[in-house]
């Protein structure tokens, strides 16, 4: 299922943790759960819970590679959803906590190899 209902999109964006995850995924292309956990400085179960909600809503897709599960913005989203995400993330990326999340991710030691290229 891919989001086409505006209410579902905005409901998904209404939670700060989900929005923080989406912000990093839009900027980075694909991230594993451990990268999101490090960047947001939140427990892995909380990150996984929110990623599961985003996956159920059709906003993200995932793939398993070895021990890691990688998430990306779903490649088959309707164009209006892609546009809405892009505009929203552009508008918030310099605000806190979103700017700090990006800096924290860039400083993560021993980041796993990301073999996906957006």
C-alpha positions in Angstrom: 0.0 0.0 0.0 1.3 3.4 -0.9 0.0 6.6 0.6 -2.4 8.5 -1.6 -4.7 9.8 1.1 -3.6 13.2 2.4 -4.9 12.6 5.9 -2.7 9.5 6.2 0.4 11.4 5.1 -0.1 14.2 7.5 -0.9 11.8 10.3 2.4 10.1 9.6 4.2 13.4 9.7 2.6 14.5 12.9 4.9 12.6 15.2 8.4 14.1 15.8 10.3 10.8 15.8 8.7 9.7 12.5 9.4 13.2 11.0 13.0 13.0 12.2 13.5 9.6 10.6 11.9 10.8 7.3 14.1 13.9 7.3 17.3 11.8 7.5 16.0 9.3 4.9 15.1 12.0 2.4 18.6 13.6 2.9 20.6 10.3 2.9 18.7 8.0 0.6 18.9 4.9 2.7 19.9 4.2 6.4 20.0 1.3 8.7 18.2 1.2 12.0 21.5 1.6 13.9 22.3 4.8 12.0 18.9 6.3 12.9 19.2 5.1 16.5 22.6 6.8 16.7 21.5 10.0 15.0 18.3 10.5 17.0 19.9 9.2 20.2 16.8 7.2 20.9 16.4 3.5 21.9 16.3 1.0 19.0 12.8 -0.4 19.9 11.3 3.2 19.6 13.0 3.8 16.2 11.9 0.4 15.0 8.3 1.0 16.1 8.1 4.3 14.2 9.8 2.8 11.1 7.2 0.0 11.2 4.4 2.6 11.3 6.0 4.4 8.3 6.3 1.1 6.5 2.7 0.2 7.1 1.7 3.7 5.9 3.6 3.0 2.7 6.1 5.9 3.1 9.2 3.7 3.5 10.4 0.4 2.3 13.0 -1.8 3.9 15.5 -4.5 3.0 17.6 -6.8 5.0 21.4 -7.1 4.4 23.2 -9.4 6.8 22.4 -8.2 10.3 21.2 -4.8 9.2 17.8 -3.6 8.0 18.0 -0.6 5.7 15.1 1.8 5.2 14.5 4.2 2.3 11.7 6.4 1.1 9.4 4.1 -0.8 10.4 4.3 -4.5 6.8 4.0 -5.7 5.2 6.9 -3.8 2.8 9.2 -5.7 4.6 12.3 -7.0 2.5 14.6 -4.8 3.7 12.7 -1.8 7.4 12.9 -2.9 6.9 16.6 -3.5 5.3 17.2 -0.1 8.1 15.3 1.6 10.8 17.2 -0.3 9.3 20.6 0.5 8.7 19.7 4.1 12.2 18.4 4.7 13.7 21.4 3.0 11.8 23.7 5.3 12.8 21.9 8.5 16.3 20.7 8.0 17.9 23.8 9.5 15.6 23.7 12.6 16.2 21.7 15.7 16.3 18.8 16.3 16.6 18.0 12.6 19.9 19.9 12.0 21.5 18.2 15.0 20.3 14.8 13.8 22.1 15.3 10.5 25.3 16.4 12.3 25.1 13.5 14.7 24.7 11.0 11.8 27.7 12.5 10.0 29.8 12.0 13.2 28.8 8.4 13.7 31.9 6.2 14.0 32.0 2.9 12.1 28.9 3.5 10.1 27.9 0.3 8.2 28.6 0.1 4.5 25.6 1.4 2.6 25.6 -0.4 -0.7 22.4 1.3 -1.9 22.6 4.4 -4.0 19.6 6.6 -4.3 
